[in-house]
Amino acid sequence: MNRFKAILERDLRKFIRNPLVVAMSVLMPVIYLVILGNSFQGELKRLPVAIVDQDNGPGAERVKEALRALESGPRTFELRTVSSQGFAMEGLREGVFTGVVVIPPGFSRDLARGSVAELGLFLDNAETIAANAVQAAVTRAVAETGREFVSIREERAAPRLRPIELYRKIDYDQTLIPGVVIMAIFLGAMTTGAFNIVMDRFLGVEESYFLTPLNKRDIVMGLVGSGLLITTIIAVTVLVVSSLVSGIYLWRLLTIDGFLLILAVIVLSTLGLQGLMFVIMGRLNHPRIVGVLGGFMNVIFFFPSGAIYPIESFPAWLKAFAYVNPETYSVHALRALMFKGASLGAVKGDILFLAVFAVVAVAAGTAAFKREL
């Protein structure tokens, strides 16, 4: 019994002497609740939708009123009236809008005459969940408009919605591929680079560095370089395998330029996360703390990135974090390159953010690293 108590007391003391592990053990479940609870809120809200009114008649006004009711009531949409269809379609391709409702000329006249009155709905189907939500909500609004205009005997006069997907058919599992690639990059950054320093400290190997002329920049850049190479290979492998599993043949979708841009996004994302790991783990000395932080950081960065759920539906505070989250820009760029055939002009903002973040993170990681006992 005394031996049992001795082991029990020793292990409890080791746990209590590590306040970071104690704090994270208590805080992590609460943080998971807050992040995950606000990242998956069920019904989508505040989806950006453009309205192009080329009719300007009473029928068009009824349609817009029905859509505004969804904006002010359940807050499904954030509507923006646009005069130019070309401008609206450009915004749809760039991800500014999730859908574009086009009310064609003569819509009110056709509706009043009992003819087929057709509305156009263009959808960014690369964002599958958001596109489906927009189509369902607009369909309901149009149906309500039709009931206001016609009697039961005149069903033929009800407005008809014509959904048009902007890109080829994309299944939901295929839209998850960018998130899977970013997850692979995160795990690669967690298990290479700075993690090797933590293990060296834990095993007492790091002291051998003091016998060499290496400065901390040499150590950090060397480990970041090796981690970059390993993680990039892992990420590209995951990209190819997950694409084949979900039925996408990259060699049919991507040009050489497109593949090089995807590779640039992967490399910059990896560099940024490698540098961030040095900032966070550069002074840690126990792999247990790394394990605790790994799960915490994965939730913090991955779920608010838009990889699974549209960031437009996040609450304001989580949306603000998503806009400074590097994984948000990685996911957006990969999704645009893979499914929209985007060029450099469409993702240059994402690449610029990732490049700046990578430089800042590696510089901060080098400064935070401690080459001493």
N, C-alpha and C positions, 0 to 999 in steps of 0.2 A: 504493500500500500504506500509506503514511504517513497519507493522508487517511482511509482505512478505519479505521486504528488510532485516529486522533483521534476519529472519530465513536463508535467502540466504547467508548473510554475515557470519553468524555463521558456516554454513556447509562448506563454502569455506575455512574459516580459519582453521577448523579442518583438512581438506584435505591437505592444503598447509603446515601445521605444521608437517605433517608426510612425510618427504622427501623420505623414502624408498618406500612408496606406490606410490608417484608421479613418482619416477625414474622407478619403475617396470611397471607402467602403460604405460610409453613411450617405455621402452626397450623390454618388453615381446613380442609385435607383431613383432618387428624386429628379435628377437631371434627365435621366432617360424618360421619365414620365412627362416632363415639361417639353422636351424636344420631340419625342415621338408623338405625344398627344397633339402637338400643334403642327406636326408635319403630315399627319394623316387625319384630316378633319371630316372625313366622309364626303358630304356634298361639296362640290367645288364652288368657290366664290371669287368674285372680282376678276373674272376672265376678260381680257381686253378684246372688244369686238368693235369693228368699224361698220358704219352704215353709209352706204352710197345711195342717196335718193336722187334718181334721175327722172322721177315722176312728178313729185311735188304736188300731188293731189290728195283728196280726202282719204282715199284708200291707203296711201303711203303713210299719212299721219296716224291712221288707226294702227298700222303695223308698228310704227315707232313708239306709239303710246303703250302698246302691249309689251314691247321690249323694255321700255323705261320702267314699267311696272315690275319687271323682273330685276331691274337694276336697283330700284329703291326699296323693294320688298325683301325677297330672299337674297338680294345682292349677288345674283348669279353673274351679272355682267358689269363691266365698266365700259359704257358706250362712248363712242366718239364719232361724230358726224363728219364725214370727209366728202369734199366736193368732187375729187378726182378718183376714178376707179383705179387708174394706174398707180397713184400714190398709195392707195389702200392695199393693192396687191403687192407692191414693193415692201410695205410694212409687214404684210403677212409672211413674205419670204424671209424677212430679216428677224422674225420672231417678235415684232412689236405688237402684232395682233394675233389672236388665236383663230379668229374667223372674220369674214367680211360678208355682210348682208348687202346685196345689190337689189334695189327696187327699180326695175326697168321702166323706160318711158311707156306710157299707156296702161300702166298697171291699174290705176283707179278706173279708167274707162272700161277696161275689160271686166273688172269686178262688177261695175254697175250694170253692164250689159248682160251679165250672166255667162260670159266667155271664160275660158281658162285664163286665170291671172297667175302668172308664175313669178316666183321670187328666186333669186340666186343666192346660194350660200357657199362660199369658198372656205375650205378648211385646211389648216396646217396639220395634216394627219401624221406628221412626224412626232407630234405631241398627242399620242393616241387618246389618253384619258381626257385631256382637255377638249380635244376635237369632238369626242363622243358626247361630252357634257354640253358643249355649245349646240350641237345638232339637236339633241333632245330638247333643250330649252327653247330654241328658236322654233322647233316644230310645234311645241305646245302653244307658243305665242301666236303663231300663224293660224293654228286651229281655232283659237279663241277669237281671232279677228274674223275668220270665216263665219262663225256662229252669229256674230253681231251683224253681219252684212246680209245673210241670206236665210231663207226659211228652210225647213227640213226638205221640202219638195224640190229645192233648188241646190242640192248638194254639188251639182256640177260647177256651180259658180264659186265655190270656196277657193281661196288662194291655194296654190300648190307650191311647195318648197322643193327646190332642185339642189340637193347637196352635191358639191363638186370638190373632190379631194385634190389637193395641189400636187401631191406626189404619188408615186406608185403605192400599192397596198402595203401597209406596214403593220405587222402583228405586234401585239403588246410585248411579247417576249423579246422581239427584235429591238424594240425601243429601250430595253434594259441593258443592251450591250455596252453603251458608253459608261453606264454606272458600274458594270462588272469590270471593265478595264480600269477605271479609276480605283475601284476596290483593290484590284491586283497591285496597282502602283502604291497604294497606301500600305498594304501588307508588305510589299517589297521594301519600302522605305523604313518600315518598322523593324524589319529583321536583318537589315544590312546597315552599313554606315555607322551611325551613332550607337546602335545596339552593340556592335562589336567592341566599342570603347567601354560600355557598361560591363560587358562580360570580362574584358581584360582587367578592369578594376576589381571586379568581384573575385577573379581568380588570382589577382596579384601580379598579372603579367604586365600591366601598364608601367610598372616601375622600371622595366627595361628600356622604355622610351627615354628615360632620363640619362641613359648612357650613350645616347646618340645625339648628333647635332641637329636633329629634326626640331623645327619650331612648330607652334600650334597650327599655323597656316598649312604647312606641309602635311601634317597629320589629318586635318579636316579635309583638305582638298583631295588627298589620296583616298580617304575613306568614302568621300562623296563620289569620286570618280568610279570607284569599284562598285558602289551601290547603284550608281546611275547605269552602268553597263548591265549588271545583273537584273535590275528592275525593268529596264527597257526591254530586254529579251523576254522576261516573264510577261510583261504587258502585251507585247506584240503576239506572243504565243497564245495568250488568253483571248486576244482580239480575233485571231484567225480561228481558233477552236470554237469559241462561242458563236461566231458568225456561221460556221459550217453546221453547228448543232441546231441553230435557229433557221437554217435554210437560206442564208445570205451568202452569195459568192462574190467576194470582194473584187476579184479580178474582172468581174463584169460591171461592177459599179464604179470603181475608182480609176481615175487616170494616174499617171506617174506623179503629176503635181498634187493630186488629191492624197495619194499615199504619203508623199513627203510632208504634206501639211499635217496629216495625222501623226506621223512620226515626230514632227516638231512639237505638237501638243503633248505627246507622251513624254518626250525628253524634258520639256520645260516644266511639266507637272511634277515629274520625278525630281528634278533639281530643286524645285520649291519645297517639296515635302521633305527631301533629304536635309536641306538647310533648316527647315522648321524642327526636325527631329533633333538636330544638334543644339538648337536654342533650348528645347525642352529637356533633352536628356543629356546634354553635354556635361552636367555635373552630378548625374546620378551614379550610384555605385552598387545597385542591387537589381537583378533582373525581375524580381517580384514587382517592383514599382513600375518597371516598363510594361509588364503585363496589365497592371491596373490602368495605367495611362492609355495603353493601346485601345482597350475597349471603350474607354471614355472618349478619346479623340475620334475614333471611328464613327461613333454616333453623332458627335458634334459636327464633323465635317461632311459625312456622307449623306445623311438623311435631309439636311437643309440644302443640298446641292441641286435639287430638281431632278435627280436621277430617277426617282420613283414617282414623285408627286409634284405638280406645278407650283413654282414658288409664288405665283400670283395669289394663290389661296392662303398663303401663310399670314399670320398676324404681323403687324407692322414691325415689331421688334425682331422677329425671326427673319422677316424679309430683308431688314437692314443688315443682319448678319450674313444672309445669303449673298448680298451684293459685295461683301469683302471676303467671301469664302473662295479660295482658289479652285476648289473642286466644282463650284458652280460654273466657272468659265471653261473648265476642262470638259465637263459634260455637254455644255452648250455647243462648244466647238466641234467635238466629236460627232454629236448628233447632226449638226448642220453638214459636216463633211461626208458622213456616211449615208444619210438619207435624203439630203436636199441637193447634193452635188454642188455644194457651195465652193466659191473661189476664195482666194486670199482676202479680197475686199470684204467678204461677208463675215470673216472670222478674225480680221486684223485687230479688232478691239480685244477679243479674248486672248489672242497671242501676245499682244502688248502687255496686258495685265499679268499674264503668266510669266512673261520675261522679267518684268519689273519685280514681281514677287520673288522670283527665283534669285535674282541678284541681291535683293534686300535680305532674304532669308539666309542665303549662304554667307553673306557678310556678317549678319548678326550671329549666325552659328559659330563662325570663326572667332568673333569677339567674345562670345559667351564661353567658349571652350577653355578649360583650365589645365595647363600643363604643369601641374605641381601637385604635391600630396595634400 
